[in-house]
Amino acid sequence: MLTTRKKKAIMKDHGVHETDTGSASVQIALLTKQIAELTQHLKKHKKDNHSRRGLLKMVGKRRRLLKYLEKTDEKAHKALIKKIDL
């Protein structure tokens, strides 16, 4: 689970302006961080199937957002991928 401080730091790094919370790049960055944390959780708790389902839903949502960003703004898509190491 991401804390409010971590979320604000991610929003500040990836947002277009200071109060940007809903743009595709911010959402992708937040999902990437959540996916990384949940992956660590699942390495320890191998039988937690409810969390595994949530992880798969997050990965699908991130994939859809990346596809949308690629269609609308290819430069931002490439920059974001480079920035978050995908």
N, C-alpha and C positions, 0 to 999 in steps of 0.2 A: 504494500500500500504506500502510495506516495504522500509525503507530508506536504502541508501547504507551502512551506519554505522551498522545497524541491520543485514544486509545481511553478511557483513564481519565478524561480531561477530559470527554469526551462522556457517559460513564456517570455522572459526578458531576452534570452539568448536567441530564440527562434521567431519571435513576433515581429510583425512589420512596424508596429508602433507600440508605445508603452502599455496601452490597455488592450492589446490584441490577445484574446483568449480563444477565439473560435476559428481562426484561419486553418487551412489544411496543414500547413507546415508545423504549426504549434501542436495540433492534434496528433500528427504523425510522431513528433518528438516525444510527446507525453506517452503515447502508446508504446513507443520503443523502450522507454524507461520502465514502464509497467511490465512489459513482456520480459525484459531482462531480470527484473526482480522476481517475477513469478516463475521463471525458468529455474532460478536458484532455489526457490521453495520446492519445486517439483523434483529437483535432484535429491533433496533430503527426504521428501514425503512422496515416494513413488506411487502409492496407491490412492492418492487424492484425486479421484476422477472428476469431482465437481470443479476443482480449480483447473484441471487439465482442459475441461470443456470451455471454461472462461478464457483460458489462454488461446485456444483455437479460434474463439470468436474475436478476440483482440487482433490476432494475426490476420484474420480475414478482413476486419475493418481497416487495418493499416494498409493492407494490399489494395483495397478499393480506394482509399484516400490517395495512395501513391499513384494509382492509375489516373484518378481525376486530376491530380496536380500535374502529371505528365502531359495530359491533354490540354490543360488550360495554360500552363506556364512552364515550358520545358527548361528554361534557365534555372528557375527556382527549384525545380525537381532535381536537376543535376547537382546544384549547390547543396541542397538538403541531404541528398544521399552521401555526398562527400563529407558533409559536416557530422552526420550521425553514424558514419561507417557501416552502411548497409551493403 
